[in-house]
Amino acid sequence: MKKSYDNIDKALEGKGTILMADKNEHIDMEIMQVLKQMYEEAKKSGYKGTMESYQKSLSLDELKRIAIKDGGLINMYNTKS
């Protein structure tokens, strides 16, 4: 008798969700590294604020330049000038 491999005797239960790395995680990390470098340079030039206040002080144009520094894309539809 020929054994059939097309039949399913019992459905397997799921073992939870599979976690996948965010495809853009490396881009976010690169941008954060650039921001940190800019902050350190600003501190050397006399900036006295925190990293968070420095980031808040950057203009939208400066943030766009950071994002496209290495050829990244910017979604222009969700930005406010």
Secondary structure, DSSP 8 states (H G I E B T S, - for coil): ----SS--SS------------TTHHHHHHHHHHHHHHHHHHHHTT--S-HHHHHHHS-HHHHHHHHHTTS----GGG---
